Amino acid sequence: HPPPPPLRGCQERGRENSFPAMSHLQRGLAKALAATGRWSRREANRMTADARVCVNGVQVSNPAARVRQSDRVTVDGELTPLEVAPPRLWRFHKPDGLITTAPEPQGRPTVFASLPGWLPRVLSVGRLDLRSEGLLLLTNSGPLARRVLPRHASRSTS
């Protein structure tokens, strides 16, 4: 692999993951980035592994590195406040012909592609089959989705 391109927000590339002890208000970097609502935890892990994330001017390659809300985190040189997005719930009338899987490996049209651009990254609470239509709940919060409908309770309709 070629070396990663220089990042605008990282001045100290050589001191990766060298952070002082942090308070009890800390969490893993990938989890903190996902809690902002801009990325999934998987996307945050990938960005960190790709050397795109800096914390307090230090490039970080470990997605489990501990961070506080007060830390200066940049992604691709852009400052990213670690503010937790408040849990939200939206109603969506799913029409026939859209699938609730994200990402959809077969290239079929998804509910998520049909959502308005102003919505943050959302996930569905439950699912409906391709040919089903009806109410689908969407949320920006994984814990809220699990509270509303535990995983084992999610059954598709025919």
GUZADREN-780956 format. One record per residue (C-alpha): residue number from 1; chain; x, y, z. Coordinates in nm, 4 decimals. Each point is the difference from the previous one (the first is absolute). Example, Ala and Ser with C-alpha at 12.3 -4.5 7.8 and 13.67 -1.06 7.14 Angstrom:
+-----+-------+----------+----------+----------+
!   n ! chain !     east !    north !       up !
+-----+-------+----------+----------+----------+
!   1 !     A !   1.2300 !  -0.4500 !   0.7800 !
!   2 !     A !   0.1370 !   0.3440 !  -0.0660 !
+-----+-------+----------+----------+----------+
# end
This chain:
+-----+-------+----------+----------+----------+
!   n ! chain !     east !    north !       up !
+-----+-------+----------+----------+----------+
!   1 !     A !   0.0000 !   0.0000 !   0.0000 !
!   2 !     A !   0.1284 !   0.3514 !  -0.0754 !
!   3 !     A !   0.0297 !   0.2338 !   0.3003 !
!   4 !     A !  -0.3193 !   0.1894 !   0.0845 !
!   5 !     A !  -0.0299 !   0.3531 !  -0.1377 !
!   6 !     A !   0.0759 !   0.2829 !   0.2434 !
!   7 !     A !  -0.3031 !   0.1074 !   0.1991 !
!   8 !     A !  -0.0749 !   0.3651 !   0.0570 !
!   9 !     A !  -0.0915 !  -0.0477 !   0.3665 !
!  10 !     A !   0.2972 !  -0.2146 !   0.1155 !
!  11 !     A !   0.3288 !   0.1663 !   0.0749 !
!  12 !     A !   0.1568 !  -0.2818 !   0.2028 !
!  13 !     A !  -0.0150 !  -0.3196 !  -0.2045 !
!  14 !     A !   0.2711 !  -0.1855 !   0.1938 !
!  15 !     A !  -0.1792 !  -0.0214 !   0.3350 !
!  16 !     A !  -0.2915 !  -0.2244 !  -0.0877 !
!  17 !     A !  -0.2371 !  -0.0898 !   0.2834 !
!  18 !     A !   0.2089 !   0.1668 !   0.2726 !
!  19 !     A !  -0.2700 !   0.1577 !   0.2131 !
!  20 !     A !   0.0122 !   0.0956 !   0.3676 !
!  21 !     A !  -0.2288 !  -0.1771 !   0.2461 !
!  22 !     A !  -0.3584 !   0.1155 !  -0.0489 !
!  23 !     A !  -0.2951 !   0.0504 !   0.2287 !
!  24 !     A !  -0.2954 !  -0.2303 !   0.0490 !
!  25 !     A !  -0.1840 !   0.1894 !  -0.2776 !
!  26 !     A !   0.1886 !  -0.1808 !  -0.2740 !
!  27 !     A !  -0.1020 !  -0.2433 !  -0.2712 !
!  28 !     A !   0.1574 !  -0.1739 !  -0.2957 !
!  29 !     A !   0.0740 !   0.2201 !  -0.2999 !
!  30 !     A !  -0.2101 !  -0.1993 !  -0.2494 !
!  31 !     A !  -0.2916 !  -0.0082 !   0.2424 !
!  32 !     A !   0.0309 !   0.3765 !   0.0605 !
!  33 !     A !   0.0077 !   0.0727 !  -0.3749 !
!  34 !     A !  -0.3029 !  -0.2244 !  -0.0583 !
!  35 !     A !  -0.1891 !   0.1754 !   0.2821 !
!  36 !     A !   0.0216 !   0.3280 !  -0.1929 !
!  37 !     A !  -0.2405 !  -0.1503 !  -0.2530 !
!  38 !     A !   0.2242 !   0.0718 !  -0.2999 !
!  39 !     A !   0.1523 !  -0.3476 !  -0.0382 !
!  40 !     A !  -0.0698 !  -0.3583 !   0.1005 !
!  41 !     A !   0.2417 !  -0.1694 !   0.2376 !
!  42 !     A !   0.1256 !  -0.2121 !  -0.2908 !
!  43 !     A !   0.0682 !   0.3154 !  -0.2069 !
!  44 !     A !   0.1796 !   0.1579 !   0.2968 !
!  45 !     A !   0.2171 !  -0.3119 !   0.0389 !
!  46 !     A !   0.0903 !   0.0159 !  -0.3699 !
!  47 !     A !   0.0819 !   0.3743 !   0.0106 !
!  48 !     A !   0.2247 !  -0.0547 !   0.3012 !
!  49 !     A !   0.1768 !  -0.2959 !  -0.1625 !
!  50 !     A !   0.0501 !   0.2135 !  -0.3138 !
!  51 !     A !   0.1845 !   0.2654 !   0.2091 !
!  52 !     A !  -0.2667 !   0.2644 !  -0.0597 !
!  53 !     A !  -0.0625 !   0.0864 !   0.3681 !
!  54 !     A !   0.2009 !   0.2182 !   0.2384 !
!  55 !     A !  -0.0603 !   0.0698 !   0.3680 !
!  56 !     A !   0.1553 !   0.3153 !   0.1459 !
!  57 !     A !   0.2317 !   0.0240 !  -0.3014 !
!  58 !     A !   0.1197 !  -0.3614 !   0.0227 !
!  59 !     A !  -0.0835 !  -0.2513 !  -0.2716 !
!  60 !     A !  -0.1866 !  -0.2964 !   0.1489 !
!  61 !     A !  -0.0086 !  -0.3486 !  -0.1496 !
!  62 !     A !  -0.1803 !  -0.1776 !   0.2839 !
!  63 !     A !  -0.3827 !   0.0304 !  -0.0139 !
!  64 !     A !  -0.0162 !  -0.0977 !   0.3692 !
!  65 !     A !   0.2247 !   0.2923 !   0.1094 !
!  66 !     A !  -0.1718 !   0.1766 !   0.2883 !
!  67 !     A !  -0.1280 !   0.3533 !  -0.0615 !
!  68 !     A !  -0.1942 !   0.2606 !   0.1946 !
!  69 !     A !  -0.2619 !   0.2351 !  -0.1356 !
!  70 !     A !   0.2449 !   0.2884 !   0.0569 !
!  71 !     A !   0.2675 !  -0.1525 !  -0.2307 !
!  72 !     A !   0.0598 !   0.1631 !  -0.3401 !
!  73 !     A !  -0.0795 !  -0.2689 !  -0.2550 !
!  74 !     A !   0.0525 !   0.0538 !  -0.3712 !
!  75 !     A !  -0.1059 !  -0.2265 !  -0.2850 !
!  76 !     A !   0.1741 !   0.0730 !  -0.3310 !
!  77 !     A !   0.1175 !   0.3274 !   0.1538 !
!  78 !     A !  -0.3530 !   0.1161 !   0.0886 !
!  79 !     A !  -0.0784 !   0.0674 !   0.3659 !
!  80 !     A !  -0.2649 !  -0.2446 !   0.1262 !
!  81 !     A !  -0.1613 !   0.0898 !   0.3329 !
!  82 !     A !  -0.0715 !  -0.3117 !   0.2067 !
!  83 !     A !  -0.3501 !   0.1108 !   0.0878 !
!  84 !     A !  -0.2407 !  -0.2879 !   0.0395 !
!  85 !     A !  -0.2988 !   0.0371 !  -0.2282 !
!  86 !     A !  -0.3237 !  -0.0183 !   0.2016 !
!  87 !     A !  -0.2020 !  -0.3154 !  -0.0742 !
!  88 !     A !  -0.2691 !   0.0671 !  -0.2596 !
!  89 !     A !  -0.2745 !  -0.2143 !  -0.1492 !
!  90 !     A !  -0.1688 !   0.0556 !  -0.3378 !
!  91 !     A !  -0.3013 !  -0.1635 !  -0.1657 !
!  92 !     A !   0.0391 !  -0.1063 !  -0.3610 !
!  93 !     A !  -0.2623 !  -0.1486 !  -0.2295 !
!  94 !     A !   0.1942 !  -0.2672 !  -0.1875 !
!  95 !     A !  -0.1407 !  -0.0473 !  -0.3485 !
!  96 !     A !   0.0019 !  -0.3297 !  -0.1866 !
!  97 !     A !   0.3282 !  -0.0626 !  -0.1816 !
!  98 !     A !   0.2517 !   0.1405 !   0.2490 !
!  99 !     A !   0.2225 !  -0.2200 !   0.2155 !
! 100 !     A !   0.0968 !   0.0835 !   0.3587 !
! 101 !     A !   0.3491 !  -0.1516 !  -0.0182 !
! 102 !     A !   0.2965 !   0.2376 !   0.0095 !
! 103 !     A !   0.2257 !  -0.0426 !  -0.1816 !
! 104 !     A !  -0.1854 !  -0.1975 !  -0.2680 !
! 105 !     A !   0.2523 !  -0.2253 !  -0.1774 !
! 106 !     A !  -0.2338 !  -0.0859 !  -0.2905 !
! 107 !     A !  -0.0501 !   0.3634 !  -0.0989 !
! 108 !     A !  -0.3763 !   0.0097 !   0.0659 !
! 109 !     A !  -0.1554 !   0.3339 !   0.1023 !
! 110 !     A !   0.0104 !   0.0578 !   0.3764 !
! 111 !     A !  -0.2051 !   0.1957 !   0.2488 !
! 112 !     A !   0.3153 !   0.1886 !   0.0969 !
! 113 !     A !   0.0700 !   0.1229 !  -0.3549 !
! 114 !     A !  -0.3520 !   0.1439 !  -0.0183 !
! 115 !     A !   0.0262 !   0.2067 !   0.3205 !
! 116 !     A !   0.0365 !   0.3787 !  -0.0111 !
! 117 !     A !   0.3569 !   0.1280 !   0.0107 !
! 118 !     A !  -0.0499 !   0.2001 !   0.3214 !
! 119 !     A !  -0.0441 !  -0.3142 !   0.2097 !
! 120 !     A !   0.3061 !  -0.1188 !   0.1923 !
! 121 !     A !   0.1276 !  -0.3558 !  -0.0359 !
! 122 !     A !  -0.2916 !  -0.2188 !   0.1133 !
! 123 !     A !  -0.0753 !  -0.3672 !   0.0504 !
! 124 !     A !  -0.3295 !  -0.1817 !  -0.0179 !
! 125 !     A !  -0.1797 !  -0.1378 !   0.3010 !
! 126 !     A !  -0.1112 !  -0.3354 !  -0.1357 !
! 127 !     A !  -0.0476 !  -0.0614 !  -0.3675 !
! 128 !     A !  -0.2541 !  -0.0591 !  -0.2726 !
! 129 !     A !   0.0436 !  -0.2274 !  -0.2996 !
! 130 !     A !   0.0602 !   0.1327 !  -0.3505 !
! 131 !     A !  -0.3659 !  -0.0369 !  -0.1053 !
! 132 !     A !  -0.1461 !   0.1191 !   0.3330 !
! 133 !     A !  -0.1092 !   0.3523 !   0.0731 !
! 134 !     A !  -0.0840 !   0.1705 !   0.3265 !
! 135 !     A !   0.1397 !   0.1782 !   0.3022 !
! 136 !     A !   0.3729 !  -0.0264 !   0.0559 !
! 137 !     A !   0.1670 !   0.1717 !   0.2942 !
! 138 !     A !   0.3396 !   0.1614 !  -0.0550 !
! 139 !     A !   0.2398 !   0.1207 !   0.2686 !
! 140 !     A !   0.3457 !   0.1507 !   0.0364 !
! 141 !     A !   0.0597 !  -0.2068 !   0.3166 !
! 142 !     A !   0.0972 !  -0.3675 !   0.0145 !
! 143 !     A !  -0.0861 !  -0.0271 !   0.3731 !
! 144 !     A !  -0.3452 !   0.1500 !  -0.0674 !
! 145 !     A !  -0.0585 !  -0.2460 !  -0.2871 !
! 146 !     A !   0.0921 !  -0.2932 !   0.2273 !
! 147 !     A !  -0.2268 !   0.1295 !   0.2756 !
! 148 !     A !  -0.2977 !   0.0477 !  -0.2337 !
! 149 !     A !   0.0447 !  -0.3343 !  -0.1764 !
! 150 !     A !   0.2527 !  -0.2519 !   0.1336 !
! 151 !     A !   0.1912 !  -0.1826 !  -0.2732 !
! 152 !     A !  -0.1651 !  -0.3373 !   0.0557 !
! 153 !     A !  -0.3448 !   0.1594 !  -0.0298 !
! 154 !     A !   0.0635 !   0.1354 !  -0.3512 !
! 155 !     A !  -0.1970 !  -0.2102 !  -0.2467 !
! 156 !     A !  -0.0746 !   0.0916 !  -0.3560 !
! 157 !     A !  -0.3542 !  -0.0106 !  -0.1310 !
! 158 !     A !  -0.1140 !  -0.1831 !  -0.3098 !
+-----+-------+----------+----------+----------+
# end
